Amino acid sequence: MAKIDRVPSQATLAPVFVTISSLSLLFVNEFFGYSKYVKSLTKTVASLGFLYLAQKSYLVDSQQGEFLFIGLILSAVGDVLLLSLRPLCFQVGALFFLLAHISYCKAFIVIGVSLKWFCLSICVIGPAGLIIYWYILPYTCGLMRKLVITYSIAISWMLAFASGSYGYSGKWWLVGAAFLFYVSDLFVARQRFIKRCFLNTLCGLSLYYTAQLMVAISPNVDF
């Protein structure tokens, strides 16, 4: 169960509340189509919320925590860039997320990785990833297609390393966060390349911010 012995509960609840409140306002704005400026503000504040939570949770007090925090920062920058519909901004934003996944991989390696669990997860994630991205690739071309392929490999490896870390440590919190991140990106891809709808935004961002909050507060969780 969760341990809050290093961090007062008020200190962790405040940034969680900020992220959830901002995300709720974002969803209301998206559903009714009020303003793109509201979306920009609320999404940025929501991302600052998980960075604030990481700081209050003393995430950087361990070597793996440092890599996780770098991943959170890179993700927050990617969040801002993905607000734009311009292809260049999306590509640069995806690059920041790719670097975030590499940083998360380093964190899992520092924690320790079970080779057995890593290989088993590759056997599952690999074919699943091929099916998913084979469905997405026809909607992409040129540089965007290469970026999608590279990114899909990076996030698949991130999830595999997370699974390997679970096999080594027996703690599922971070692999749960990695899985939510992975699934959230499916909704992002569907929103960007296939069909824009509110359901993609609702599911994708809910899963994504839950995952990032889980990463941020992970030093205070012992499972």
DRENGUFI-319090 format. One record per residue (C-alpha): z, x, y; residue number from 0; residue in one letter. Coordinates in nm, 2 decimals. Each point is the difference from the previous one (the first is absolute). Layout:
% DRENGUFI-319090
Z:X:Y:NUM:a
...
***
This chain:
% DRENGUFI-319090
0.00:0.00:0.00:0:m
-0.04:0.10:0.36:1:a
0.23:0.26:0.15:2:k
0.08:-0.02:0.37:3:i
0.26:0.26:0.01:4:d
-0.19:0.24:0.23:5:r
-0.14:-0.26:0.23:6:v
0.18:-0.29:0.17:7:p
-0.16:-0.33:-0.11:8:s
-0.06:-0.09:0.37:9:q
-0.21:0.31:0.05:10:a
-0.23:-0.09:-0.29:11:t
-0.02:-0.37:0.07:12:l
-0.12:0.04:0.36:13:a
-0.33:0.18:-0.08:14:p
-0.06:-0.23:-0.29:15:v
0.05:-0.30:0.23:16:f
-0.24:0.16:0.26:17:v
-0.27:0.04:-0.26:18:t
0.04:-0.34:-0.16:19:i
0.01:-0.18:0.34:20:s
-0.31:0.19:0.13:21:s
-0.18:-0.08:-0.32:22:l
0.09:-0.37:0.03:23:s
-0.14:-0.01:0.35:24:l
-0.31:0.17:-0.11:25:l
-0.06:-0.26:-0.27:26:f
0.05:-0.29:0.24:27:v
-0.24:0.17:0.24:28:n
-0.26:0.06:-0.27:29:e
0.03:-0.36:-0.14:30:f
-0.06:-0.16:0.34:31:f
-0.23:0.27:0.13:32:g
0.19:0.05:0.33:33:y
-0.07:0.36:0.12:34:s
-0.11:0.33:-0.14:35:k
0.25:0.17:0.24:36:y
0.29:-0.18:-0.17:37:v
-0.12:0.13:-0.34:38:k
-0.02:0.35:0.14:39:s
0.35:-0.01:0.14:40:l
0.17:-0.17:-0.30:41:t
-0.16:0.23:-0.26:42:k
0.09:0.31:0.20:43:t
0.36:-0.11:0.04:44:v
0.02:-0.09:-0.38:45:a
-0.12:0.35:-0.09:46:s
0.25:0.16:0.24:47:l
0.26:-0.21:-0.17:48:g
-0.04:0.17:-0.34:49:f
0.00:0.34:0.18:50:l
0.32:-0.09:0.17:51:y
0.15:-0.11:-0.34:52:l
-0.10:0.33:-0.15:53:a
0.18:0.18:0.28:54:q
0.31:-0.21:-0.04:55:k
-0.01:0.05:-0.38:56:s
-0.01:0.38:0.04:57:y
-0.32:0.02:-0.20:58:l
-0.08:0.35:0.11:59:v
0.33:0.14:-0.14:60:d
-0.17:0.09:-0.32:61:s
-0.32:0.18:-0.09:62:q
-0.17:-0.30:-0.15:63:q
0.12:-0.21:0.29:64:g
-0.18:0.23:0.24:65:e
-0.33:-0.06:-0.18:66:f
0.07:-0.38:-0.01:67:l
0.08:0.00:0.38:68:f
-0.33:0.19:0.07:69:i
-0.17:-0.27:-0.21:70:g
0.16:-0.27:0.21:71:l
-0.11:0.16:0.33:72:i
-0.36:0.04:-0.12:73:l
0.01:-0.36:-0.12:74:s
0.12:-0.12:0.34:75:a
-0.28:0.18:0.17:76:v
-0.24:-0.15:-0.24:77:g
0.14:-0.35:0.07:78:d
-0.09:0.04:0.37:79:v
-0.35:0.13:-0.07:80:l
-0.07:-0.29:-0.24:81:l
0.06:-0.25:0.28:82:l
-0.35:0.08:0.12:83:s
-0.30:-0.16:-0.17:84:l
-0.22:0.30:0.09:85:r
-0.11:0.19:-0.31:86:p
0.10:0.34:0.14:87:l
0.35:-0.11:0.06:88:c
0.02:-0.15:-0.34:89:f
-0.12:0.32:-0.16:90:q
0.24:0.22:0.19:91:v
0.28:-0.24:-0.08:92:g
-0.09:0.01:-0.37:93:a
0.01:0.38:0.02:94:l
0.36:-0.01:0.14:95:f
0.10:-0.23:-0.29:96:f
-0.17:0.23:-0.24:97:l
0.21:0.29:0.14:98:l
0.31:-0.23:-0.03:99:a
-0.07:-0.05:-0.37:100:h
-0.03:0.38:-0.05:101:i
0.34:0.04:0.17:102:s
0.15:-0.26:-0.22:103:y
-0.15:0.18:-0.31:104:c
0.18:0.32:0.12:105:k
0.33:-0.20:0.02:106:a
-0.03:-0.12:-0.35:107:f
-0.08:0.35:-0.13:108:i
0.31:0.13:0.17:109:v
0.21:-0.28:-0.17:110:i
-0.15:0.09:-0.33:111:g
-0.29:-0.15:-0.21:112:v
0.00:-0.09:-0.36:113:s
-0.34:0.11:-0.14:114:l
0.01:-0.27:-0.26:115:k
0.05:-0.28:0.25:116:w
-0.25:0.16:0.24:117:f
-0.27:0.00:-0.27:118:c
0.08:-0.35:-0.12:119:l
-0.03:-0.13:0.35:120:s
-0.33:0.17:0.06:121:i
-0.13:-0.17:-0.32:122:c
0.09:-0.34:0.16:123:v
-0.06:0.06:0.37:124:i
-0.33:0.19:-0.06:125:g
-0.20:-0.29:-0.17:126:p
0.17:-0.26:0.23:127:a
-0.10:0.20:0.31:128:g
-0.36:0.03:-0.13:129:l
-0.03:-0.38:-0.05:130:i
0.15:-0.07:0.34:131:i
-0.20:0.24:0.20:132:y
-0.32:-0.07:-0.19:133:w
0.05:-0.35:0.14:134:y
0.05:0.14:0.36:135:i
-0.26:0.28:0.01:136:l
-0.31:-0.23:0.03:137:p
0.14:-0.11:0.34:138:y
0.00:0.36:0.12:139:t
-0.26:0.27:0.07:140:c
-0.04:0.35:0.13:141:g
0.32:0.18:0.13:142:l
0.21:-0.31:-0.05:143:m
-0.08:-0.02:-0.37:144:r
0.10:0.37:-0.04:145:k
0.32:-0.07:0.19:146:l
0.08:-0.30:-0.22:147:v
-0.05:0.20:-0.32:148:i
0.21:0.29:0.13:149:t
0.27:-0.23:0.12:150:y
0.01:-0.19:-0.33:151:s
0.05:0.32:-0.19:152:i
0.28:0.11:0.23:153:a
0.20:-0.32:-0.02:154:i
-0.05:-0.02:-0.38:155:s
0.14:0.35:-0.03:156:w
0.29:-0.09:0.23:157:m
0.09:-0.29:-0.23:158:l
-0.04:0.22:-0.31:159:a
0.23:0.26:0.15:160:f
0.25:-0.27:0.09:161:a
-0.01:-0.13:-0.36:162:s
0.05:0.36:-0.12:163:g
0.30:0.03:0.23:164:s
0.15:-0.32:-0.15:165:y
-0.05:0.15:-0.35:166:g
0.19:0.31:0.11:167:y
0.28:-0.15:0.21:168:s
0.03:-0.35:-0.15:169:g
0.02:-0.15:0.35:170:k
-0.26:-0.27:0.07:171:w
0.05:-0.06:0.38:172:w
-0.27:0.24:0.12:173:l
-0.25:-0.09:-0.27:174:v
0.05:-0.36:0.10:175:g
-0.08:0.09:0.36:176:a
-0.31:0.19:-0.12:177:a
-0.12:-0.29:-0.20:178:f
0.04:-0.24:0.30:179:l
-0.19:0.24:0.22:180:f
-0.28:0.02:-0.26:181:y
-0.03:-0.38:-0.03:182:v
0.01:-0.04:0.38:183:s
-0.30:0.22:0.04:184:d
-0.20:-0.24:-0.22:185:l
0.05:-0.27:0.26:186:f
-0.09:0.24:0.28:187:v
-0.32:0.09:-0.18:188:a
-0.08:-0.37:-0.06:189:r
0.07:-0.07:0.37:190:q
-0.21:0.28:0.13:191:r
-0.30:-0.01:-0.23:192:f
-0.03:-0.33:-0.18:193:i
0.16:-0.30:0.18:194:k
0.22:-0.02:0.31:195:r
0.27:-0.26:-0.04:196:c
0.37:-0.06:0.08:197:f
0.11:0.02:-0.36:198:l
-0.12:0.37:-0.02:199:n
0.21:0.08:0.31:200:t
0.30:-0.19:-0.12:201:l
0.01:0.16:-0.35:202:c
-0.12:0.34:0.10:203:g
0.24:0.07:0.29:204:l
0.29:-0.17:-0.18:205:s
-0.04:0.23:-0.30:206:l
-0.07:0.31:0.22:207:y
0.30:-0.03:0.23:208:y
0.23:-0.08:-0.29:209:t
-0.12:0.32:-0.17:210:a
0.05:0.21:0.31:211:q
0.35:-0.14:0.06:212:l
0.09:0.08:-0.36:213:m
-0.12:0.36:0.05:214:v
0.19:0.02:0.33:215:a
0.34:-0.12:-0.14:216:i
-0.04:0.18:-0.34:217:s
0.28:0.26:0.07:218:p
0.25:-0.29:-0.01:219:n
-0.13:-0.15:-0.33:220:v
0.11:0.13:-0.33:221:d
-0.24:-0.16:-0.24:222:f
***
